[in-house]
Amino acid sequence: MFYNNLVSPDGSVEHTGDNLTGDGDGDDEQIKIDLSKVDPRTTEICVVVTIHDAENRRQNFGQVRNSFIRIFDAATNSDILKYELEEDFSIETAIEFGRIYKKDDKWKFEAIGAGMKGGLADYLKKYN
């Protein structure tokens, strides 16, 4: 899933769209995940944020302020957790915020906060 494909094939994950300005109140962007719809063979969902065309636009995450991931329970209308990035990431164009993974048939979250200079391509190399 990414900005050019906003919904996963099974409908369990949906990106609500790209906010290019960061203006306004509340969350700038949302990825909604319905764990009850996730294919039972899935063991991990990674949350990676990239800056599209970062090299040509001369942008990096050092220019982004107030970056965080928030896990929110829509049923109870409450936060489960919030992880704020604390590093500068002045040369990184992609960040792995964290992962949601299954252990002993229960979903868990691990904060990662790892930046990558080569954008999404660098991240995908981990799996090739």
C-alpha positions as CSV (number, residue, x, y, z in Angstrom):
1,M,0.0,0.0,0.0
2,F,1.1,3.5,-0.8
3,Y,-0.1,6.9,-2.1
4,N,-0.8,5.3,-5.6
5,N,-2.7,2.3,-4.1
6,L,-4.7,3.5,-1.1
7,V,-6.5,0.2,-0.1
8,S,-5.1,-3.3,0.4
9,P,-6.5,-6.1,-1.7
10,D,-8.4,-7.6,1.3
11,G,-9.7,-4.2,2.4
12,S,-8.0,-4.4,5.8
13,V,-5.7,-1.4,5.3
14,E,-6.7,2.0,3.9
15,H,-4.7,5.2,3.5
16,T,-7.0,8.2,3.6
17,G,-4.9,10.3,1.3
18,D,-1.8,12.4,1.1
19,N,-1.6,15.7,3.0
20,L,1.0,17.8,1.2
21,T,0.9,20.8,3.5
22,G,0.5,19.6,7.1
23,D,-2.0,22.4,7.7
24,G,-5.0,22.0,9.8
25,D,-5.9,20.4,13.1
26,G,-5.8,16.7,14.0
27,D,-3.9,14.0,12.2
28,D,-2.4,15.1,8.8
29,E,-2.7,11.6,7.4
30,Q,-4.3,8.4,8.5
31,I,-3.8,4.7,7.7
32,K,-6.8,2.7,9.0
33,I,-6.2,-0.9,9.8
34,D,-8.9,-3.4,10.6
35,L,-7.0,-6.3,12.1
36,S,-10.1,-8.5,11.9
37,K,-9.9,-8.3,8.1
38,V,-6.2,-9.0,7.8
39,D,-5.4,-12.3,6.0
40,P,-4.7,-14.8,8.8
41,R,-1.4,-15.7,7.1
42,T,-0.1,-12.1,7.6
43,T,2.3,-11.9,10.5
44,E,3.6,-8.3,10.2
45,I,2.4,-4.9,9.0
46,C,5.2,-2.3,8.6
47,V,4.5,1.4,8.8
48,V,7.0,3.3,6.5
49,V,6.6,6.9,5.6
50,T,8.3,8.4,2.6
51,I,8.7,11.8,1.0
52,H,7.6,11.4,-2.7
53,D,10.3,12.6,-5.2
54,A,12.4,13.8,-2.3
55,E,15.7,14.0,-4.2
56,N,14.3,16.1,-7.0
57,R,12.4,18.3,-4.5
58,R,15.4,18.5,-2.2
59,Q,13.4,17.4,0.8
60,N,14.1,15.2,3.8
61,F,12.6,14.4,7.2
62,G,14.8,17.0,8.9
63,Q,12.3,19.5,7.4
64,V,9.3,17.8,8.9
65,R,8.2,18.7,12.4
66,N,5.9,16.9,14.9
67,S,6.2,13.4,13.3
68,F,4.4,10.7,15.2
69,I,2.5,7.5,14.8
70,R,-0.6,7.1,16.9
71,I,-2.5,3.8,17.3
72,F,-6.2,4.7,17.9
73,D,-9.1,2.4,18.8
74,A,-12.1,3.6,16.7
75,A,-14.5,1.5,18.8
76,T,-13.6,3.2,22.1
77,N,-12.6,6.5,20.5
78,S,-9.3,6.5,22.5
79,D,-5.5,6.4,21.9
80,I,-3.8,3.1,22.5
81,L,-0.3,4.5,22.1
82,K,1.6,7.4,20.5
83,Y,5.2,7.2,19.4
84,E,6.9,10.5,18.5
85,L,10.1,10.6,16.5
86,E,12.9,12.3,18.4
87,E,15.8,12.3,15.9
88,D,16.5,15.0,13.3
89,F,16.6,12.7,10.2
90,S,18.2,15.5,8.3
91,I,19.3,13.3,5.3
92,E,16.6,10.6,5.4
93,T,13.8,10.5,2.9
94,A,12.0,7.4,4.4
95,I,11.3,6.4,8.0
96,E,10.1,3.1,9.3
97,F,8.0,4.3,12.2
98,G,7.1,0.9,13.5
99,R,5.6,-2.5,12.9
100,I,2.4,-4.3,14.0
101,Y,3.2,-7.9,14.3
102,K,1.5,-11.1,15.5
103,K,2.9,-13.1,18.4
104,D,1.1,-16.0,20.0
105,D,-2.0,-15.1,17.9
106,K,-2.1,-11.5,19.3
107,W,-1.3,-8.3,17.6
108,K,1.5,-6.2,19.1
109,F,3.3,-2.9,18.2
110,E,7.0,-2.2,18.1
111,A,8.3,1.3,17.7
112,I,11.3,1.4,15.4
113,G,12.1,5.0,14.2
114,A,14.8,4.0,11.6
115,G,15.5,6.4,8.8
116,M,16.7,5.5,5.3
117,K,18.5,7.9,2.9
118,G,17.4,6.1,-0.3
119,G,13.7,6.4,0.2
120,L,11.3,3.4,-0.2
121,A,13.8,1.6,-2.4
122,D,16.3,1.4,0.6
123,Y,13.6,0.0,2.8
124,L,12.5,-2.6,0.3
125,K,16.0,-3.9,0.0
126,K,15.6,-5.4,3.5
127,Y,13.2,-7.9,2.0
128,N,15.0,-8.9,-1.2
